[in-house]
Amino acid sequence: MTPESILMAILVVLTLMLILTGIATLFLINTMRAMRTEQQAMRRALSNMDWTSVLGHLQNSSKESVRILDIIDKRLQKLEALEKLQISNSQFNQR
């Protein structure tokens, strides 16, 4: 192989790499544009969304959670009272 043919092969390889890099760059640019378009559409959808129903549902859920926690608290208090009663009865029976 002559030096000219080696240089020509290197030139061909570099040219192919440049073309592939250009194609990859175009693909990335198109992908980023599509992502930006989707992001803008999502922002528009969120800004036009009726938040009152979402917040109302959240408020109802929190009220229900508080109600359930109150029930659990009352049951726990009853269990603690029964436990104290059982302890005092066992101490009384031991005497």
N, C-alpha and C positions, 0 to 999 in steps of 0.2 A: 504494500500500500504506500502510496506516495503521500507526502505531507498535505498536498492539495485535497486529496480524497478524504483524508482524516478530518481536515478543517471543514470540508463540505458536509461530512456526516455529523460533525458537532453542530454545524449551522442548522441542519435539518432537525436534529434533536431539540435544539434550543427554540427553533420556530414552532415545532409541535408543542413544546412546553408552554410557549407564549400563547398559542391558540387555546390550549386547554385551560390555562389560567384565565384567559378572557371569557371563555364559556362559563367557567365556575363563578367568575365575578358577576356576569350577567344573571346567572341563576340566583346568586345571593341578593343582588339588587332587587330582582322581581319578588323574591320571597319576603324581603324586608318591606317592600311596598304593599304586598298583600297583608302582612301583619299590621302595618300602620292603618290600612283601610279597615281591617277587622276591629282594631282598637278604637278607631273613631266611631264605628258603628255601635260598638259596645257602650262607649261614652254617651252617645245619643240615646240609646235605649235606656240606660240608667237614669239619664236626666229626665226622660219622658215618663218614667215609671211612676205608678201611683204608690207612693210610700205609705199612705195612710192605712191601707189594708195590711201591709207588711207589719207596720208598727202596732196596729191594733191586734193582730194575731200574736205578736211577741208579747204584748201586754197581757192578753188573755192567758198565754202560756205561763207567764211569770206569776200571775194570780193563782193559777191552778197549782203551780209548784209550791207557792207559799201555803196554800190550803193543805196540800199533802204533807208538807213539813210540819205543820201544826198538828195534824193527826198523829204523825210519827212521834212528835214530842210528847203529846198527851199519853200515848201508849207507853213510851219509855218512862214517864213519870209514874204511871201505874205499876209498871214492872219494878221500878226502884222501891216503891212503897211496899209491894208484896215481898220483895227481897228483905227489906228491913224488918217487916213483920215476921217473916220466916226465921231470920236470925234471932230476933228477940224471943220467939217461941222456943227455938232450940236451946237458947241460953237458959230460959225458964225451966225447961224440962231437965236440964243437966243439974240443976240445984236441988 
